[in-house]
Amino acid sequence: ATCDPCSKQVNGDVNGDCEFTSADILESSDMADRNQDFKDCSDDADCTVSDPLEDLACDWLRGQYNPTQDYEVLSNGEVRPKIDLSDSYFLQLAVAKFTRFLMNFTASQQPRDA
């Protein structure tokens, strides 16, 4: 039986095997390279490099490539996930259990008791 990473949703699984291992770190760094190629090409009308995020099966999988949850604005004004080697480093720390994934965090101010 094959795994559907979009339905199983394993944090950090970027290669789609439904496991979070060191192989995901390598895939993440490869994606950072492909994403940089796409960004370098975005100003060139003759460029044929496609957006590597569009090739992924679902939003969940796209989000796993950006565990730092940061964004950037391209020269054309498009806001997109900032996928770079800091994301690969985060995954490396998570595989080694030196950091954790933060999901659905909401902060609010509570009134003080008078």
GROMACS elastic network, one bead per residue, 0.5 to 0.9 nm:
[ bonds ]
;  ai    aj funct       b0    kb
    2    17     6  0.84262   500
    3     6     6  0.88904   500
    3     7     6  0.85617   500
    3     8     6  0.75676   500
    3    16     6  0.76827   500
    3    17     6  0.63749   500
    3    18     6  0.62409   500
    4     7     6  0.55881   500
    4     8     6  0.61287   500
    4     9     6  0.82976   500
    4    16     6  0.73435   500
    4    17     6  0.79182   500
    4    18     6  0.72705   500
    5     8     6  0.50587   500
    5     9     6  0.54170   500
    5    10     6  0.70551   500
    5    13     6  0.76603   500
    5    14     6  0.86277   500
    5    15     6  0.87459   500
    5    16     6  0.52361   500
    5    17     6  0.67658   500
    5    18     6  0.54297   500
    5    19     6  0.89426   500
    5    57     6  0.87306   500
    5    58     6  0.88517   500
    5    60     6  0.83303   500
    5    61     6  0.72129   500
    6     9     6  0.55745   500
    6    10     6  0.87261   500
    6    16     6  0.83064   500
    6    57     6  0.72611   500
    6    58     6  0.61501   500
    6    59     6  0.80899   500
    6    60     6  0.60970   500
    6    61     6  0.64571   500
    7    10     6  0.89559   500
    7    60     6  0.87861   500
    8    18     6  0.67338   500
    9    12     6  0.88305   500
    9    13     6  0.77356   500
    9    18     6  0.72597   500
    9    60     6  0.70476   500
    9    61     6  0.79120   500
   10    13     6  0.55737   500
   10    14     6  0.88940   500
   10    18     6  0.58630   500
   10    19     6  0.65336   500
   10    20     6  0.68797   500
   10    64     6  0.88634   500
   11    14     6  0.84911   500
   11    18     6  0.89238   500
   11    19     6  0.85377   500
   11    20     6  0.69861   500
   11    64     6  0.67299   500
   11    67     6  0.88617   500
   11   101     6  0.72688   500
   12    15     6  0.89483   500
   12    19     6  0.81718   500
   12    20     6  0.55785   500
   12    21     6  0.82349   500
   12    24     6  0.70887   500
   12    25     6  0.86956   500
   12    61     6  0.89423   500
   12    64     6  0.54608   500
   12    65     6  0.76271   500
   12    67     6  0.75018   500
   12    91     6  0.65568   500
   12    94     6  0.81314   500
   12    95     6  0.85362   500
   12   101     6  0.82396   500
   13    16     6  0.59646   500
   13    17     6  0.70321   500
   13    18     6  0.60533   500
   13    19     6  0.58182   500
   13    21     6  0.76043   500
   13    23     6  0.89925   500
   13    24     6  0.60357   500
   13    61     6  0.77058   500
   13    64     6  0.65845   500
   13    65     6  0.85287   500
   14    17     6  0.80491   500
   14    18     6  0.85738   500
   14    19     6  0.89204   500
   14    20     6  0.79859   500
   14    23     6  0.88131   500
   14    24     6  0.54856   500
   14    25     6  0.82038   500
   14    27     6  0.67603   500
   14    28     6  0.66773   500
   14    61     6  0.63557   500
   14    62     6  0.81104   500
   14    63     6  0.89267   500
   14    64     6  0.58312   500
   14    65     6  0.62141   500
   15    18     6  0.80283   500
   15    19     6  0.85899   500
   15    20     6  0.87776   500
   15    23     6  0.75237   500
   15    24     6  0.56895   500
   15    27     6  0.61771   500
   15    28     6  0.80969   500
   15    61     6  0.87320   500
   16    19     6  0.77183   500
   16    24     6  0.87114   500
   16    61     6  0.78145   500
   17    20     6  0.81783   500
   19    24     6  0.85313   500
   20    23     6  0.78506   500
   20    24     6  0.64579   500
   20    91     6  0.89721   500
   20    95     6  0.71995   500
   21    24     6  0.56605   500
   21    25     6  0.74854   500
   21    91     6  0.89961   500
   21    95     6  0.63078   500
   22    25     6  0.52108   500
   22    26     6  0.69393   500
   22    27     6  0.89979   500
   22    91     6  0.82682   500
   22    92     6  0.71335   500
   22    95     6  0.66091   500
   22    96     6  0.89750   500
   23    26     6  0.53306   500
   23    27     6  0.64182   500
   23    28     6  0.86684   500
   24    27     6  0.50196   500
   24    28     6  0.59764   500
   24    29     6  0.86358   500
   24    88     6  0.83910   500
   24    91     6  0.76287   500
   24    92     6  0.87487   500
   25    28     6  0.50459   500
   25    29     6  0.63268   500
   25    30     6  0.86949   500
   25    87     6  0.87361   500
   25    88     6  0.54212   500
   25    89     6  0.76905   500
   25    90     6  0.88374   500
   25    91     6  0.59271   500
   25    92     6  0.60824   500
   25    95     6  0.85354   500
   26    29     6  0.52318   500
   26    30     6  0.62837   500
   26    31     6  0.86974   500
   26    88     6  0.76413   500
   27    30     6  0.50106   500
   27    31     6  0.61925   500
   27    32     6  0.86750   500
   27    88     6  0.84968   500
   28    31     6  0.50388   500
   28    32     6  0.62614   500
   28    33     6  0.87765   500
   28    64     6  0.89439   500
   28    65     6  0.62454   500
   28    66     6  0.89670   500
   28    83     6  0.85792   500
   28    84     6  0.83254   500
   28    85     6  0.77986   500
   28    87     6  0.72499   500
   28    88     6  0.53862   500
   28    91     6  0.81816   500
   29    33     6  0.64196   500
   29    34     6  0.87854   500
   29    84     6  0.73291   500
   29    85     6  0.59650   500
   29    87     6  0.80512   500
   29    88     6  0.56147   500
   29    89     6  0.87667   500
   30    33     6  0.51357   500
   30    34     6  0.63281   500
   30    35     6  0.85724   500
   31    35     6  0.58564   500
   31    36     6  0.84106   500
   31    52     6  0.73739   500
   31    53     6  0.86280   500
   31    65     6  0.77411   500
   31    83     6  0.76326   500
   31    84     6  0.79667   500
   32    35     6  0.50628   500
   32    36     6  0.61355   500
   32    37     6  0.86741   500
   32    65     6  0.85542   500
   32    82     6  0.89711   500
   32    83     6  0.55516   500
   32    85     6  0.61073   500
   32    87     6  0.83006   500
   32    88     6  0.81153   500
   33    36     6  0.51640   500
   33    37     6  0.63303   500
   33    38     6  0.87519   500
   33    83     6  0.89986   500
   33    84     6  0.76109   500
   33    85     6  0.85302   500
   34    37     6  0.50919   500
   34    38     6  0.63252   500
   34    39     6  0.87684   500
   34    49     6  0.88752   500
   34    51     6  0.83304   500
   34    52     6  0.64975   500
   35    38     6  0.50342   500
   35    39     6  0.62293   500
   35    40     6  0.86230   500
   35    51     6  0.71141   500
   35    52     6  0.62286   500
   35    53     6  0.78950   500
   35    82     6  0.88209   500
   35    83     6  0.68128   500
   35    84     6  0.77603   500
   36    39     6  0.50077   500
   36    40     6  0.60196   500
   36    41     6  0.84122   500
   36    83     6  0.82786   500
   36    84     6  0.77722   500
   37    40     6  0.51619   500
   37    41     6  0.61525   500
   37    42     6  0.86735   500
   37    49     6  0.72734   500
   38    41     6  0.50813   500
   38    42     6  0.60766   500
   38    47     6  0.89515   500
   38    48     6  0.89317   500
   38    49     6  0.57135   500
   38    50     6  0.64584   500
   38    51     6  0.59196   500
   38    52     6  0.74814   500
   39    42     6  0.51159   500
   39    43     6  0.78991   500
   39    51     6  0.85003   500
   39    74     6  0.74419   500
   39    75     6  0.89822   500
   40    43     6  0.70661   500
   40    44     6  0.81543   500
   41    44     6  0.53854   500
   41    45     6  0.81848   500
   41    46     6  0.86401   500
   41    47     6  0.57833   500
   41    48     6  0.79072   500
   41    49     6  0.67074   500
   42    45     6  0.75500   500
   42    47     6  0.74701   500
   42    49     6  0.83278   500
   42    74     6  0.81425   500
   42    75     6  0.79936   500
   42    76     6  0.79857   500
   43    47     6  0.83323   500
   43    75     6  0.73033   500
   43    76     6  0.76657   500
   44    47     6  0.54013   500
   44    48     6  0.89105   500
   45    48     6  0.83549   500
   47    50     6  0.87460   500
   49    52     6  0.85269   500
   50    53     6  0.87563   500
   50    54     6  0.79695   500
   50    55     6  0.85570   500
   51    54     6  0.55600   500
   51    55     6  0.72872   500
   52    55     6  0.54865   500
   52    56     6  0.73564   500
   53    56     6  0.55843   500
   53    57     6  0.89655   500
   53    61     6  0.89787   500
   53    62     6  0.61941   500
   53    65     6  0.89517   500
   54    57     6  0.80028   500
   54    58     6  0.88178   500
   54    62     6  0.84553   500
   55    58     6  0.89627   500
   56    59     6  0.78785   500
   56    61     6  0.66580   500
   56    62     6  0.65065   500
   57    60     6  0.84486   500
   57    61     6  0.68567   500
   57    62     6  0.81034   500
   58    61     6  0.54860   500
   58    62     6  0.64998   500
   58    63     6  0.88478   500
   59    63     6  0.61269   500
   59    64     6  0.87619   500
   60    63     6  0.51578   500
   60    64     6  0.65288   500
   61    64     6  0.51976   500
   61    65     6  0.70461   500
   62    65     6  0.56449   500
   62    66     6  0.73607   500
   62    81     6  0.87734   500
   63    66     6  0.53465   500
   63    67     6  0.69040   500
   63    69     6  0.79546   500
   63    81     6  0.81899   500
   64    67     6  0.57614   500
   65    68     6  0.87765   500
   65    81     6  0.86739   500
   65    83     6  0.65647   500
   65    84     6  0.88239   500
   65    87     6  0.68419   500
   65    88     6  0.81517   500
   66    69     6  0.53268   500
   66    70     6  0.70915   500
   66    71     6  0.88039   500
   66    81     6  0.65564   500
   66    82     6  0.68685   500
   66    83     6  0.56606   500
   66    84     6  0.81808   500
   66    86     6  0.89503   500
   66    87     6  0.58002   500
   66    88     6  0.87213   500
   67    70     6  0.81820   500
   67    83     6  0.88968   500
   67    87     6  0.58985   500
   67    88     6  0.86312   500
   67    90     6  0.69783   500
   67    91     6  0.75421   500
   67   101     6  0.72414   500
   67   102     6  0.84319   500
   68    82     6  0.86493   500
   68    83     6  0.87114   500
   68    86     6  0.75266   500
   68    87     6  0.59171   500
   68    90     6  0.71059   500
   68   101     6  0.89173   500
   69    81     6  0.71978   500
   69    82     6  0.77801   500
   69    83     6  0.89620   500
   69    87     6  0.87335   500
   70    80     6  0.87789   500
   70    81     6  0.60947   500
   70    82     6  0.55767   500
   70    83     6  0.80643   500
   71    79     6  0.67052   500
   71    80     6  0.55484   500
   71    83     6  0.81525   500
   72    78     6  0.82276   500
   72    79     6  0.56543   500
   72    80     6  0.56869   500
   72    81     6  0.62611   500
   72    82     6  0.53974   500
   73    76     6  0.78829   500
   73    77     6  0.57077   500
   73    78     6  0.55192   500
   73    80     6  0.64924   500
   73    81     6  0.88102   500
   73    82     6  0.86828   500
   74    77     6  0.52808   500
   74    78     6  0.52646   500
   74    79     6  0.64111   500
   74    80     6  0.76477   500
   75    78     6  0.73771   500
   79    82     6  0.89325   500
   80    83     6  0.88174   500
   82    87     6  0.87473   500
   83    86     6  0.78114   500
   83    87     6  0.64459   500
   83    88     6  0.87746   500
   84    87     6  0.57455   500
   84    88     6  0.71795   500
   85    89     6  0.61652   500
   85    90     6  0.85497   500
   86    90     6  0.61582   500
   86    91     6  0.86803   500
   87    90     6  0.50120   500
   87    91     6  0.63335   500
   87    92     6  0.86428   500
   88    91     6  0.50803   500
   88    92     6  0.61968   500
   88    93     6  0.87438   500
   89    93     6  0.62980   500
   89    94     6  0.85935   500
   90    93     6  0.51645   500
   90    94     6  0.61764   500
   90    95     6  0.86853   500
   90    99     6  0.75973   500
   90   100     6  0.89011   500
   91    95     6  0.60393   500
   91    96     6  0.85085   500
   91    99     6  0.86102   500
   92    95     6  0.52567   500
   92    96     6  0.63465   500
   92    97     6  0.86017   500
   92    98     6  0.86312   500
   93    96     6  0.51361   500
   93    97     6  0.60971   500
   93    98     6  0.50261   500
   93    99     6  0.56571   500
   93   100     6  0.82770   500
   94    98     6  0.56778   500
   94   100     6  0.57531   500
   94   101     6  0.75558   500
   95    98     6  0.76836   500
   95    99     6  0.83356   500
   96    99     6  0.79318   500
   97   100     6  0.70276   500
  102   105     6  0.66925   500
  111   114     6  0.88052   500
